[in-house]
Amino acid sequence: MNLRTILPVLAFWILNSIAAPAKLNVVATLPDFGAIAEAIGRDKINVTSIARGTEDPHFVDARPSFIKLLNKADVLLEGGAELEIGWLPPLVNNSRNSKILPGAPGHVVLSRHIQLLELPTGPIDRSMGDVHPAGNPHYWLDPENGKIIASDIAEAFARLDAPNAAFYRANLKDFNSQLEQKVAIWTKTMAPYKGTRIVTYHKSYEYFAQRFGLEIAGQLEPKPGLEPSPTHINSLIPMAKEQKVKLVVIEPNRPRKTPQYVAQAIGAKLIIAPGMVGGNEKIKTYFDLFDYDIGEILSGLKAE
């Protein structure tokens, strides 16, 4: 190949390299935030989620590989409300990435515009267990909060990648339109079961229950973050029987033995309802999460 042949090829390659803008590197603490980010950013971003959908988001193993990942991030999507307080801050600090330090434009705290449930009204200490000191942080399990999350993500992308701002906002509009249609279907589907009492493992489903009219009678944990004790279970069972609890609902990462025992003792069904995208192989999007969990709850109620 002579010089006259090489030069046009080289010029074409250089021009295309210059013309192709770099994608935003986005790191989400949870796969739910990552899934919504993908819907907003599409081909303009690269998204990686730290926690897996089968993990407890309060207790994620802070692996060294996450530091390298955060070092290259343009955007960090954090749940906030102290959800990741036990593992995220050291990773961010050690990443040595000024773009995503607290207060930086690339550090997006998604709880900022959420009306959190269960805000403590008095003093908090460790005797109360792993209580949610800033309010219940499992807010993404209300799909209406998904709109707020998506809006904050779209505005962050538009701020950091101004040439594509209109693209992100258009995708936000599409996402919200789809979500509104799905919420209408989910609400109608759950309407006949309004007031159904359930028992959960952790205080994870409060937002879901409030949105779809379920009543949470209690938790298998005696206090948030503490494993079920015989004393607590022995007091929970008669209360659940009296209140005619229909379902015991747990996440995939919870042990099965005690929940199954309680379900059998009170004549209820045990339901595995993932709390995050990726909780099983069928849940790949934010919409899938609610489709699946509502389907499991309805199957359990019909079987019960």
C-alpha positions in Angstrom: 0.0 0.0 0.0 1.6 3.3 -1.1 1.3 6.7 0.5 -1.5 7.9 -1.8 -3.6 5.0 -0.6 -2.8 5.4 3.0 -3.5 9.1 3.4 -7.2 9.0 2.6 -7.7 6.1 5.0 -5.8 7.8 7.7 -7.7 11.1 7.2 -11.0 9.2 7.4 -10.0 7.5 10.6 -8.9 10.7 12.2 -12.1 12.6 11.2 -14.3 9.8 12.6 -12.3 9.6 15.8 -12.7 13.4 16.3 -16.4 13.4 15.4 -17.4 10.5 17.7 -18.0 12.0 21.1 -16.9 10.0 24.2 -19.7 8.2 26.0 -20.4 9.1 29.6 -19.1 6.5 32.0 -21.9 5.9 34.5 -21.5 3.9 37.7 -24.7 3.1 39.6 -24.7 1.7 43.2 -27.8 -0.4 42.5 -28.9 -2.1 39.3 -32.3 -0.3 39.5 -30.6 3.0 39.1 -28.4 1.5 36.3 -31.5 0.2 34.5 -33.2 3.6 34.6 -29.9 5.3 33.5 -29.7 3.0 30.5 -33.3 3.9 29.5 -32.3 7.6 29.6 -28.8 7.5 28.2 -29.1 4.6 25.7 -26.2 4.6 23.3 -24.7 7.8 24.7 -23.5 6.2 28.0 -21.8 3.2 29.4 -23.4 1.9 32.6 -22.0 -0.4 35.3 -23.9 -1.3 38.5 -21.9 -2.2 41.7 -24.4 -4.2 43.7 -26.0 -7.3 42.2 -29.8 -7.7 42.2 -29.5 -10.7 44.5 -27.5 -8.8 47.2 -28.6 -6.9 50.3 -27.9 -3.2 49.2 -27.0 -2.4 52.8 -24.1 -4.9 52.8 -22.2 -4.9 49.6 -18.6 -6.4 49.6 -16.4 -3.4 48.8 -14.0 -5.1 46.4 -10.8 -3.3 45.1 -12.1 -3.6 41.6 -14.8 -1.1 42.4 -12.2 1.5 43.1 -10.8 1.2 39.6 -14.3 1.4 38.2 -15.1 4.6 40.1 -11.8 6.1 39.1 -12.9 6.2 35.4 -16.5 7.3 36.2 -18.0 10.6 34.9 -21.2 10.0 36.9 -21.9 8.2 40.1 -25.6 7.4 40.8 -26.0 6.9 44.6 -29.3 6.0 46.3 -28.6 8.2 49.3 -30.6 8.2 52.6 -27.6 6.3 54.0 -28.5 3.2 52.0 -24.8 2.7 51.0 -23.2 4.3 54.0 -21.5 1.1 55.1 -19.5 0.5 51.9 -19.6 3.3 49.4 -17.7 6.2 51.0 -14.3 4.4 51.2 -14.6 3.4 47.6 -15.3 6.9 46.4 -12.5 8.4 48.5 -10.0 5.9 47.3 -11.0 6.3 43.7 -9.2 9.7 43.6 -11.8 10.9 41.1 -12.8 14.5 41.7 -15.7 14.2 39.3 -17.7 12.0 41.7 -16.7 13.3 45.1 -19.6 14.4 47.3 -20.9 17.7 46.0 -19.2 17.4 42.6 -21.5 17.7 39.5 -21.0 14.0 38.7 -22.1 12.7 42.1 -25.9 12.4 41.9 -27.8 11.5 45.1 -31.1 10.1 43.9 -33.0 10.4 47.3 -32.7 14.2 47.1 -36.2 14.8 45.8 -37.9 11.7 47.2 -40.5 12.0 50.0 -39.0 9.3 52.3 -41.1 7.2 54.6 -40.4 6.4 58.2 -38.3 9.5 59.0 -37.2 9.1 62.7 -38.7 11.6 65.1 -36.5 10.9 68.1 -33.0 9.9 69.1 -31.5 6.9 67.4 -28.9 4.5 68.8 -27.5 1.0 68.0 -29.9 -0.7 70.5 -32.6 -0.1 67.8 -30.8 -2.3 65.3 -29.7 -1.2 61.9 -32.4 1.4 61.7 -32.8 3.7 58.7 -31.6 6.9 60.3 -32.4 9.1 57.3 -35.7 7.5 56.5 -36.5 4.3 54.6 -34.1 4.2 51.6 -35.9 1.5 49.6 -37.9 4.1 47.7 -37.4 2.8 44.2 -40.0 0.1 45.0 -42.7 2.7 44.4 -42.8 3.1 40.6 -44.0 6.7 41.0 -40.6 7.4 42.6 -39.1 5.9 39.4 -40.1 9.1 37.6 -38.2 11.3 40.1 -35.2 9.1 39.8 -35.3 9.2 36.0 -35.7 13.0 36.1 -32.7 13.5 38.3 -30.6 11.2 36.1 -31.7 12.9 32.9 -30.8 16.4 34.3 -27.4 15.1 35.4 -26.7 13.7 32.0 -27.9 16.9 30.3 -25.7 19.0 32.6 -22.6 16.9 32.0 -23.2 16.3 28.3 -24.9 19.5 27.1 -24.7 18.7 23.4 -27.0 15.7 24.0 -29.3 17.3 26.5 -32.3 17.2 24.2 -31.7 13.5 23.6 -31.7 12.7 27.3 -34.9 14.8 28.0 -36.7 13.1 25.1 -35.8 9.7 26.5 -37.0 10.8 29.9 -40.4 11.7 28.4 -40.6 8.3 26.7 -39.6 6.5 29.9 -42.2 8.4 32.0 -44.9 7.7 29.4 -44.2 4.0 29.5 -44.1 4.0 33.3 -47.4 5.8 33.6 -49.0 3.2 31.4 -47.5 0.4 33.4 -48.5 1.9 36.8 -52.1 2.2 35.6 -52.1 -1.5 34.7 -50.3 -2.6 38.0 -52.7 -0.5 40.1 -55.8 -2.0 38.4 -54.4 -5.5 38.8 -53.7 -5.0 42.5 -56.9 -3.1 43.3 -59.0 -6.2 44.2 -56.4 -7.2 46.9 -56.3 -3.8 48.6 -55.8 -4.3 52.4 -54.2 -7.7 52.1 -51.9 -8.2 55.1 -48.3 -9.4 54.6 -45.3 -10.1 56.7 -41.8 -9.2 55.3 -38.3 -10.1 56.3 -36.8 -6.6 56.4 -38.4 -3.2 56.0 -37.9 -3.3 52.3 -41.4 -3.2 50.9 -43.0 -0.2 52.6 -43.0 1.9 49.4 -44.4 -1.0 47.3 -47.1 -1.8 49.9 -48.2 1.8 50.2 -48.4 2.2 46.4 -50.4 -1.0 45.8 -52.6 -1.0 48.9 -51.0 -3.9 50.9 -50.7 -3.7 54.7 -47.5 -4.8 56.4 -48.3 -6.5 59.6 -44.7 -7.0 60.8 -41.2 -8.2 59.9 -39.3 -11.4 60.6 -36.4 -9.3 61.9 -37.0 -8.3 65.5 -35.2 -5.0 64.7 -33.8 -3.8 61.4 -30.7 -5.7 60.4 -31.0 -8.3 63.2 -31.6 -12.0 62.4 -35.0 -13.5 63.5 -34.9 -14.7 67.1 -37.1 -17.5 68.6 -38.7 -15.0 71.0 -39.7 -12.6 68.2 -41.0 -15.4 66.0 -43.1 -16.9 68.8 -44.7 -13.5 69.3 -45.1 -12.8 65.5 -46.9 -16.0 64.7 -50.1 -15.5 66.9 -50.2 -11.8 65.8 -50.0 -12.8 62.1 -52.7 -15.4 62.6 -55.0 -12.9 64.3 -54.5 -10.4 61.5 -55.1 -13.1 58.9 -51.8 -12.5 57.1 -51.9 -14.0 53.6 -48.3 -13.8 52.4 -44.7 -13.9 53.8 -42.6 -11.9 51.4 -38.8 -12.1 51.3 -36.0 -11.1 48.9 -33.9 -13.7 47.1 -30.8 -13.2 49.4 -32.8 -14.1 52.6 -32.5 -17.5 54.2 -35.6 -19.7 53.6 -35.9 -21.8 56.8 -37.5 -19.3 59.2 -39.8 -17.6 56.6 -41.0 -21.0 55.5 -41.7 -22.0 59.1 -43.7 -18.9 59.8 -45.7 -19.2 56.5 -46.7 -22.7 57.4 -47.5 -21.8 61.0 -49.9 -19.0 60.0 -51.3 -20.7 56.9 -49.8 -18.2 54.5 -47.8 -18.5 51.3 -44.1 -17.8 51.1 -43.2 -15.4 48.2 -39.8 -14.6 46.8 -40.1 -11.1 45.5 -36.8 -9.5 44.3 -36.3 -6.0 45.6 -34.0 -5.0 42.7 -33.5 -5.4 39.0 -31.4 -8.6 38.4 -33.0 -10.3 41.4 -33.4 -13.3 39.0 -32.8 -13.9 35.3 -36.3 -12.7 34.3 -35.9 -9.2 35.7 -33.7 -7.2 33.3 -35.5 -3.8 33.4 -37.2 -1.5 36.0 -40.5 -2.5 34.4 -39.7 -6.2 34.7 -39.2 -5.8 38.4 -42.8 -4.8 39.1 -44.2 -7.1 36.4 -42.5 -10.0 38.2 -43.2 -9.1 41.8 -46.9 -8.4 41.2 -47.2 -11.6 39.3 -45.7 -13.6 42.1 -47.9 -11.9 44.7 -51.1 -12.6 42.7 -50.0 -16.2 42.2 -49.4 -16.6 45.9 -52.8 -15.0 46.8 -54.7 -17.2 44.4 -52.9 -20.3 45.6 -53.5 -19.3 49.2 
